[in-house]
Amino acid sequence: MSGQMGFFHKYCPTDVPVGKERYLKETQRLWGVLEKHLAEGDKKYIIGDEYTIADMAIFPWLRVLPFYGEPVVEQFKWETYPHIKAYIDRVGERPAVQKGLTVTPFN
């Protein structure tokens, strides 16, 4: 959903308000699900205390949010998602993740 949100807010050649709103709301819903999941049992990573392919798949979609622009960022306050914020910081500190981030344009 984050990719579709990014498309309608950043790349779509025409303004499509229904697309912007639908994917913004759906992404917020999914962030709420993830926030709750991470809070339950105070998980370090998606599956638990071990870094897995699930983290490799999910982390980039969370981290890319600022790239979509301020109107999108304003809709995702860190106070609402403290466990996601901590998760992004924790995964982003991993040396292999830092190395991988050097090859992406989303820095």
N, CA, C and O atoms as a GROMACS GRO file, in nm:
protein
  428
    1MET      N    1   0.081  -0.120   0.000
    1MET     CA    2   0.000   0.000   0.000
    1MET      C    3   0.085   0.126   0.000
    1MET      O    4   0.048   0.228  -0.059
    2SER      N    5   0.200   0.118   0.067
    2SER     CA    6   0.288   0.235   0.073
    2SER      C    7   0.336   0.275  -0.067
    2SER      O    8   0.350   0.393  -0.096
    3GLY      N    9   0.361   0.177  -0.151
    3GLY     CA   10   0.403   0.207  -0.287
    3GLY      C   11   0.295   0.279  -0.366
    3GLY      O   12   0.323   0.374  -0.439
    4GLN      N   13   0.171   0.234  -0.351
    4GLN     CA   14   0.060   0.301  -0.420
    4GLN      C   15   0.041   0.442  -0.363
    4GLN      O   16   0.014   0.536  -0.438
    5MET      N   17   0.055   0.456  -0.231
    5MET     CA   18   0.044   0.588  -0.171
    5MET      C   19   0.151   0.680  -0.230
    5MET      O   20   0.123   0.795  -0.265
    6GLY      N   21   0.272   0.630  -0.240
    6GLY     CA   22   0.380   0.709  -0.297
    6GLY      C   23   0.353   0.746  -0.442
    6GLY      O   24   0.381   0.859  -0.484
    7PHE      N   25   0.298   0.653  -0.517
    7PHE     CA   26   0.266   0.683  -0.657
    7PHE      C   27   0.168   0.799  -0.668
    7PHE      O   28   0.193   0.896  -0.740
    8PHE      N   29   0.058   0.791  -0.596
    8PHE     CA   30  -0.045   0.895  -0.609
    8PHE      C   31  -0.002   1.029  -0.550
    8PHE      O   32  -0.049   1.133  -0.595
    9HIS      N   33   0.087   1.027  -0.452
    9HIS     CA   34   0.130   1.152  -0.390
    9HIS      C   35   0.253   1.213  -0.456
    9HIS      O   36   0.276   1.333  -0.445
   10LYS      N   37   0.334   1.133  -0.525
   10LYS     CA   38   0.459   1.185  -0.578
   10LYS      C   39   0.473   1.171  -0.730
   10LYS      O   40   0.527   1.261  -0.795
   11TYR      N   41   0.428   1.062  -0.786
   11TYR     CA   42   0.459   1.032  -0.926
   11TYR      C   43   0.343   1.045  -1.025
   11TYR      O   44   0.366   1.067  -1.144
   12CYS      N   45   0.221   1.032  -0.978
   12CYS     CA   46   0.106   1.034  -1.070
   12CYS      C   47   0.104   1.165  -1.149
   12CYS      O   48   0.111   1.273  -1.090
   13PRO      N   49   0.096   1.157  -1.282
   13PRO     CA   50   0.101   1.278  -1.363
   13PRO      C   51  -0.023   1.366  -1.350
   13PRO      O   52  -0.019   1.484  -1.386
   14THR      N   53  -0.131   1.312  -1.298
   14THR     CA   54  -0.251   1.392  -1.274
   14THR      C   55  -0.290   1.378  -1.127
   14THR      O   56  -0.258   1.279  -1.062
   15ASP      N   57  -0.359   1.478  -1.076
   15ASP     CA   58  -0.404   1.474  -0.937
   15ASP      C   59  -0.527   1.383  -0.928
   15ASP      O   60  -0.629   1.408  -0.993
   16VAL      N   61  -0.516   1.279  -0.849
   16VAL     CA   62  -0.625   1.183  -0.831
   16VAL      C   63  -0.657   1.177  -0.682
   16VAL      O   64  -0.606   1.090  -0.611
   17PRO      N   65  -0.741   1.269  -0.633
   17PRO     CA   66  -0.768   1.276  -0.489
   17PRO      C   67  -0.818   1.144  -0.429
   17PRO      O   68  -0.780   1.110  -0.317
   18VAL      N   69  -0.902   1.071  -0.502
   18VAL     CA   70  -0.953   0.945  -0.447
   18VAL      C   71  -0.840   0.844  -0.429
   18VAL      O   72  -0.841   0.768  -0.332
   19GLY      N   73  -0.744   0.841  -0.519
   19GLY     CA   74  -0.629   0.752  -0.505
   19GLY      C   75  -0.541   0.794  -0.388
   19GLY      O   76  -0.495   0.710  -0.311
   20LYS      N   77  -0.517   0.923  -0.376
   20LYS     CA   78  -0.437   0.974  -0.265
   20LYS      C   79  -0.500   0.937  -0.131
   20LYS      O   80  -0.432   0.886  -0.042
   21GLU      N   81  -0.628   0.963  -0.119
   21GLU     CA   82  -0.696   0.938   0.009
   21GLU      C   83  -0.705   0.788   0.039
   21GLU      O   84  -0.679   0.746   0.152
   22ARG      N   85  -0.741   0.709  -0.059
   22ARG     CA   86  -0.757   0.566  -0.035
   22ARG      C   87  -0.627   0.501   0.013
   22ARG      O   88  -0.627   0.428   0.112
   23TYR      N   89  -0.518   0.530  -0.056
   23TYR     CA   90  -0.392   0.464  -0.019
   23TYR      C   91  -0.327   0.526   0.104
   23TYR      O   92  -0.254   0.458   0.175
   24LEU      N   93  -0.353   0.652   0.129
   24LEU     CA   94  -0.308   0.711   0.255
   24LEU      C   95  -0.378   0.644   0.372
   24LEU      O   96  -0.312   0.603   0.469
   25LYS      N   97  -0.509   0.632   0.365
   25LYS     CA   98  -0.587   0.568   0.473
   25LYS      C   99  -0.548   0.422   0.491
   25LYS      O  100  -0.537   0.374   0.604
   26GLU      N  101  -0.528   0.351   0.382
   26GLU     CA  102  -0.493   0.210   0.392
   26GLU      C  103  -0.352   0.193   0.451
   26GLU      O  104  -0.329   0.102   0.531
   27THR      N  105  -0.261   0.279   0.413
   27THR     CA  106  -0.126   0.274   0.470
   27THR      C  107  -0.130   0.306   0.619
   27THR      O  108  -0.061   0.242   0.698
   28GLN      N  109  -0.210   0.405   0.658
   28GLN     CA  110  -0.225   0.436   0.801
   28GLN      C  111  -0.284   0.316   0.876
   28GLN      O  112  -0.242   0.286   0.988
   29ARG      N  113  -0.380   0.250   0.816
   29ARG     CA  114  -0.439   0.132   0.880
   29ARG      C  115  -0.333   0.024   0.901
   29ARG      O  116  -0.324  -0.036   1.008
   30LEU      N  117  -0.253   0.000   0.799
   30LEU     CA  118  -0.149  -0.102   0.809
   30LEU      C  119  -0.040  -0.063   0.909
   30LEU      O  120   0.014  -0.149   0.979
   31TRP      N  121  -0.008   0.064   0.915
   31TRP     CA  122   0.087   0.109   1.017
   31TRP      C  123   0.029   0.084   1.156
   31TRP      O  124   0.103   0.047   1.248
   32GLY      N  125  -0.100   0.103   1.173
   32GLY     CA  126  -0.165   0.074   1.301
   32GLY      C  127  -0.155  -0.073   1.338
   32GLY      O  128  -0.130  -0.107   1.453
   33VAL      N  129  -0.176  -0.158   1.240
   33VAL     CA  130  -0.163  -0.303   1.263
   33VAL      C  131  -0.020  -0.337   1.303
   33VAL      O  132   0.002  -0.412   1.398
   34LEU      N  133   0.077  -0.282   1.232
   34LEU     CA  134   0.217  -0.310   1.263
   34LEU      C  135   0.256  -0.254   1.399
   34LEU      O  136   0.328  -0.319   1.475
   35GLU      N  137   0.210  -0.134   1.430
   35GLU     CA  138   0.239  -0.074   1.561
   35GLU      C  139   0.189  -0.165   1.673
   35GLU      O  140   0.261  -0.190   1.771
   36LYS      N  141   0.068  -0.214   1.659
   36LYS     CA  142   0.011  -0.304   1.760
   36LYS      C  143   0.092  -0.434   1.769
   36LYS      O  144   0.120  -0.483   1.878
   37HIS      N  145   0.128  -0.488   1.654
   37HIS     CA  146   0.206  -0.612   1.651
   37HIS      C  147   0.341  -0.596   1.722
   37HIS      O  148   0.380  -0.681   1.802
   38LEU      N  149   0.410  -0.487   1.692
   38LEU     CA  150   0.541  -0.464   1.754
   38LEU      C  151   0.529  -0.440   1.904
   38LEU      O  152   0.618  -0.475   1.981
   39ALA      N  153   0.418  -0.379   1.945
   39ALA     CA  154   0.397  -0.349   2.087
   39ALA      C  155   0.367  -0.475   2.169
   39ALA      O  156   0.403  -0.483   2.286
   40GLU      N  157   0.301  -0.571   2.107
   40GLU     CA  158   0.265  -0.695   2.178
   40GLU      C  159   0.391  -0.775   2.208
   40GLU      O  160   0.457  -0.824   2.117
   41GLY      N  161   0.422  -0.788   2.333
   41GLY     CA  162   0.542  -0.861   2.371
   41GLY      C  163   0.669  -0.782   2.347
   41GLY      O  164   0.780  -0.835   2.361
   42ASP      N  165   0.654  -0.656   2.311
   42ASP     CA  166   0.768  -0.568   2.288
   42ASP      C  167   0.870  -0.632   2.194
   42ASP      O  168   0.986  -0.649   2.229
   43LYS      N  169   0.823  -0.669   2.075
   43LYS     CA  170   0.907  -0.737   1.976
   43LYS      C  171   1.020  -0.646   1.927
   43LYS      O  172   1.001  -0.527   1.905
   44LYS      N  173   1.136  -0.705   1.911
   44LYS     CA  174   1.251  -0.633   1.858
   44LYS      C  175   1.241  -0.624   1.705
   44LYS      O  176   1.274  -0.521   1.645
   45TYR      N  177   1.196  -0.733   1.644
   45TYR     CA  178   1.180  -0.740   1.499
   45TYR      C  179   1.041  -0.794   1.467
   45TYR      O  180   0.964  -0.824   1.559
   46ILE      N  181   1.008  -0.807   1.341
   46ILE     CA  182   0.873  -0.847   1.300
   46ILE      C  183   0.834  -0.983   1.358
   46ILE      O  184   0.721  -0.999   1.406
   47ILE      N  185   0.924  -1.079   1.355
   47ILE     CA  186   0.892  -1.214   1.402
   47ILE      C  187   0.920  -1.230   1.552
   47ILE      O  188   0.862  -1.318   1.615
   48GLY      N  189   1.004  -1.149   1.606
   48GLY     CA  190   1.040  -1.160   1.749
   48GLY      C  191   1.174  -1.094   1.773
   48GLY      O  192   1.192  -0.976   1.742
   49ASP      N  193   1.268  -1.169   1.828
   49ASP     CA  194   1.400  -1.113   1.858
   49ASP      C  195   1.504  -1.138   1.750
   49ASP      O  196   1.619  -1.094   1.764
   50GLU      N  197   1.467  -1.208   1.645
   50GLU     CA  198   1.561  -1.238   1.537
   50GLU      C  199   1.526  -1.158   1.411
   50GLU      O  200   1.410  -1.147   1.374
   51TYR      N  201   1.628  -1.104   1.347
   51TYR     CA  202   1.614  -1.032   1.220
   51TYR      C  203   1.593  -1.136   1.110
   51TYR      O  204   1.673  -1.228   1.095
   52THR      N  205   1.485  -1.120   1.032
   52THR     CA  206   1.451  -1.218   0.929
   52THR      C  207   1.421  -1.149   0.796
   52THR      O  208   1.426  -1.026   0.785
   53ILE      N  209   1.390  -1.228   0.698
   53ILE     CA  210   1.353  -1.174   0.567
   53ILE      C  211   1.228  -1.086   0.576
   53ILE      O  212   1.209  -0.997   0.493
   54ALA      N  213   1.144  -1.111   0.673
   54ALA     CA  214   1.026  -1.025   0.692
   54ALA      C  215   1.069  -0.881   0.719
   54ALA      O  216   1.010  -0.787   0.667
   55ASP      N  217   1.172  -0.864   0.799
   55ASP     CA  218   1.224  -0.730   0.828
   55ASP      C  219   1.286  -0.668   0.703
   55ASP      O  220   1.270  -0.549   0.678
   56MET      N  221   1.355  -0.751   0.626
   56MET     CA  222   1.417  -0.702   0.503
   56MET      C  223   1.312  -0.652   0.404
   56MET      O  224   1.337  -0.558   0.328
   57ALA      N  225   1.196  -0.715   0.405
   57ALA     CA  226   1.089  -0.677   0.314
   57ALA      C  227   1.011  -0.556   0.362
   57ALA      O  228   0.970  -0.473   0.282
   58ILE      N  229   0.989  -0.545   0.491
   58ILE     CA  230   0.903  -0.440   0.546
   58ILE      C  231   0.978  -0.309   0.570
   58ILE      O  232   0.924  -0.202   0.543
   59PHE      N  233   1.100  -0.316   0.620
   59PHE     CA  234   1.176  -0.197   0.657
   59PHE      C  235   1.183  -0.090   0.546
   59PHE      O  236   1.157   0.026   0.575
   60PRO      N  237   1.216  -0.126   0.421
   60PRO     CA  238   1.227  -0.021   0.319
   60PRO      C  239   1.098   0.058   0.298
   60PRO      O  240   1.102   0.178   0.271
   61TRP      N  241   0.983  -0.008   0.310
   61TRP     CA  242   0.856   0.061   0.290
   61TRP      C  243   0.825   0.157   0.404
   61TRP      O  244   0.754   0.256   0.383
   62LEU      N  245   0.875   0.129   0.521
   62LEU     CA  246   0.857   0.220   0.633
   62LEU      C  247   0.954   0.338   0.621
   62LEU      O  248   0.917   0.453   0.644
   63ARG      N  249   1.075   0.307   0.586
   63ARG     CA  250   1.180   0.407   0.583
   63ARG      C  251   1.163   0.509   0.469
   63ARG      O  252   1.208   0.623   0.482
   64VAL      N  253   1.100   0.471   0.362
   64VAL     CA  254   1.089   0.557   0.244
   64VAL      C  255   0.984   0.668   0.262
   64VAL      O  256   0.976   0.758   0.179
   65LEU      N  257   0.906   0.663   0.366
   65LEU     CA  258   0.797   0.758   0.386
   65LEU      C  259   0.837   0.904   0.362
   65LEU      O  260   0.765   0.973   0.289
   66PRO      N  261   0.947   0.956   0.418
   66PRO     CA  262   0.981   1.097   0.396
   66PRO      C  263   1.003   1.133   0.250
   66PRO      O  264   0.986   1.249   0.212
   67PHE      N  265   1.040   1.036   0.169
   67PHE     CA  266   1.063   1.061   0.027
   67PHE      C  267   0.934   1.103  -0.045
   67PHE      O  268   0.940   1.169  -0.149
   68TYR      N  269   0.819   1.067   0.010
   68TYR     CA  270   0.691   1.098  -0.054
   68TYR      C  271   0.648   1.243  -0.033
   68TYR      O  272   0.551   1.287  -0.094
   69GLY      N  273   0.718   1.316   0.052
   69GLY     CA  274   0.690   1.457   0.069
   69GLY      C  275   0.619   1.492   0.198
   69GLY      O  276   0.559   1.407   0.264
   70GLU      N  277   0.627   1.619   0.232
   70GLU     CA  278   0.573   1.669   0.359
   70GLU      C  279   0.424   1.644   0.378
   70GLU      O  280   0.384   1.609   0.489
   71PRO      N  281   0.339   1.659   0.275
   71PRO     CA  282   0.196   1.632   0.298
   71PRO      C  283   0.170   1.489   0.346
   71PRO      O  284   0.077   1.466   0.423
   72VAL      N  285   0.250   1.394   0.302
   72VAL     CA  286   0.236   1.256   0.347
   72VAL      C  287   0.295   1.241   0.487
   72VAL      O  288   0.232   1.184   0.575
   73VAL      N  289   0.415   1.294   0.506
   73VAL     CA  290   0.483   1.281   0.636
   73VAL      C  291   0.397   1.338   0.749
   73VAL      O  292   0.394   1.281   0.858
   74GLU      N  293   0.328   1.447   0.722
   74GLU     CA  294   0.243   1.509   0.825
   74GLU      C  295   0.133   1.416   0.874
   74GLU      O  296   0.082   1.435   0.985
   75GLN      N  297   0.098   1.317   0.798
   75GLN     CA  298  -0.010   1.224   0.834
   75GLN      C  299   0.040   1.108   0.921
   75GLN      O  300  -0.041   1.028   0.970
   76PHE      N  301   0.172   1.098   0.940
   76PHE     CA  302   0.230   0.988   1.016
   76PHE      C  303   0.316   1.045   1.128
   76PHE      O  304   0.438   1.061   1.112
   77LYS      N  305   0.255   1.075   1.240
   77LYS     CA  306   0.326   1.133   1.355
   77LYS      C  307   0.392   1.023   1.438
   77LYS      O  308   0.328   0.922   1.469
   78TRP      N  309   0.518   1.043   1.472
   78TRP     CA  310   0.590   0.940   1.548
   78TRP      C  311   0.528   0.914   1.684
   78TRP      O  312   0.542   0.803   1.737
   79GLU      N  313   0.460   1.012   1.742
   79GLU     CA  314   0.394   0.989   1.871
   79GLU      C  315   0.288   0.880   1.860
   79GLU      O  316   0.262   0.808   1.956
   80THR      N  317   0.229   0.868   1.743
   80THR     CA  318   0.127   0.766   1.719
   80THR      C  319   0.190   0.628   1.695
   80THR      O  320   0.127   0.525   1.719
   81TYR      N  321   0.313   0.627   1.648
   81TYR     CA  322   0.378   0.502   1.610
   81TYR      C  323   0.515   0.487   1.678
   81TYR      O  324   0.616   0.472   1.608
   82PRO      N  325   0.522   0.490   1.810
   82PRO     CA  326   0.653   0.483   1.877
   82PRO      C  327   0.726   0.351   1.855
   82PRO      O  328   0.849   0.349   1.848
   83HIS      N  329   0.653   0.242   1.844
   83HIS     CA  330   0.719   0.112   1.822
   83HIS      C  331   0.773   0.101   1.680
   83HIS      O  332   0.878   0.040   1.658
   84ILE      N  333   0.702   0.158   1.584
   84ILE     CA  334   0.753   0.159   1.447
   84ILE      C  335   0.876   0.247   1.438
   84ILE      O  336   0.974   0.210   1.373
   85LYS      N  337   0.874   0.362   1.503
   85LYS     CA  338   0.990   0.451   1.503
   85LYS      C  339   1.112   0.380   1.561
   85LYS      O  340   1.220   0.385   1.504
   86ALA      N  341   1.093   0.314   1.674
   86ALA     CA  342   1.204   0.240   1.737
   86ALA      C  343   1.252   0.127   1.646
   86ALA      O  344   1.372   0.101   1.636
   87TYR      N  345   1.159   0.062   1.580
   87TYR     CA  346   1.193  -0.047   1.487
   87TYR      C  347   1.276   0.006   1.370
   87TYR      O  348   1.379  -0.053   1.335
   88ILE      N  349   1.233   0.117   1.310
   88ILE     CA  350   1.308   0.176   1.199
   88ILE      C  351   1.449   0.212   1.244
   88ILE      O  352   1.546   0.184   1.173
   89ASP      N  353   1.461   0.273   1.360
   89ASP     CA  354   1.593   0.310   1.412
   89ASP      C  355   1.679   0.186   1.436
   89ASP      O  356   1.797   0.183   1.401
   90ARG      N  357   1.620   0.084   1.497
   90ARG     CA  358   1.693  -0.038   1.530
   90ARG      C  359   1.743  -0.110   1.404
   90ARG      O  360   1.859  -0.149   1.395
   91VAL      N  361   1.654  -0.128   1.308
   91VAL     CA  362   1.694  -0.195   1.183
   91VAL      C  363   1.796  -0.110   1.108
   91VAL      O  364   1.893  -0.162   1.052
   92GLY      N  365   1.774   0.021   1.107
   92GLY     CA  366   1.866   0.110   1.037
   92GLY      C  367   2.006   0.114   1.094
   92GLY      O  368   2.100   0.156   1.025
   93GLU      N  369   2.023   0.070   1.217
   93GLU     CA  370   2.155   0.066   1.280
   93GLU      C  371   2.236  -0.057   1.240
   93GLU      O  372   2.357  -0.063   1.264
   94ARG      N  373   2.172  -0.154   1.181
   94ARG     CA  374   2.243  -0.278   1.143
   94ARG      C  375   2.346  -0.246   1.034
   94ARG      O  376   2.313  -0.181   0.935
   95PRO      N  377   2.470  -0.291   1.051
   95PRO     CA  378   2.574  -0.261   0.952
   95PRO      C  379   2.538  -0.303   0.809
   95PRO      O  380   2.564  -0.228   0.715
   96ALA      N  381   2.479  -0.418   0.792
   96ALA     CA  382   2.443  -0.463   0.657
   96ALA      C  383   2.334  -0.374   0.597
   96ALA      O  384   2.334  -0.349   0.476
   97VAL      N  385   2.242  -0.328   0.679
   97VAL     CA  386   2.137  -0.237   0.631
   97VAL      C  387   2.200  -0.104   0.591
   97VAL      O  388   2.167  -0.050   0.486
   98GLN      N  389   2.289  -0.053   0.673
   98GLN     CA  390   2.357   0.073   0.640
   98GLN      C  391   2.433   0.061   0.508
   98GLN      O  392   2.430   0.153   0.426
   99LYS      N  393   2.499  -0.051   0.488
   99LYS     CA  394   2.570  -0.073   0.362
   99LYS      C  395   2.472  -0.077   0.245
   99LYS      O  396   2.498  -0.017   0.140
  100GLY      N  397   2.361  -0.147   0.262
  100GLY     CA  398   2.261  -0.155   0.157
  100GLY      C  399   2.200  -0.020   0.122
  100GLY      O  400   2.166   0.005   0.007
  101LEU      N  401   2.188   0.066   0.221
  101LEU     CA  402   2.128   0.198   0.197
  101LEU      C  403   2.218   0.288   0.112
  101LEU      O  404   2.172   0.390   0.060
  102THR      N  405   2.344   0.251   0.097
  102THR     CA  406   2.433   0.333   0.014
  102THR      C  407   2.407   0.314  -0.135
  102THR      O  408   2.456   0.392  -0.216
  103VAL      N  409   2.330   0.213  -0.172
  103VAL     CA  410   2.305   0.187  -0.314
  103VAL      C  411   2.164   0.225  -0.356
  103VAL      O  412   2.123   0.194  -0.468
  104THR      N  413   2.090   0.290  -0.270
  104THR     CA  414   1.953   0.329  -0.303
  104THR      C  415   1.942   0.480  -0.321
  104THR      O  416   2.014   0.554  -0.254
  105PRO      N  417   1.855   0.526  -0.409
  105PRO     CA  418   1.836   0.670  -0.424
  105PRO      C  419   1.753   0.732  -0.312
  105PRO      O  420   1.736   0.854  -0.309
  106PHE      N  421   1.701   0.652  -0.222
  106PHE     CA  422   1.612   0.701  -0.117
  106PHE      C  423   1.688   0.740   0.009
  106PHE      O  424   1.644   0.709   0.120
  107ASN      N  425   1.799   0.808  -0.006
  107ASN     CA  426   1.876   0.856   0.109
  107ASN      C  427   1.877   1.006   0.112
  107ASN      O  428   1.938   1.065   0.202
   0.00000   0.00000   0.00000
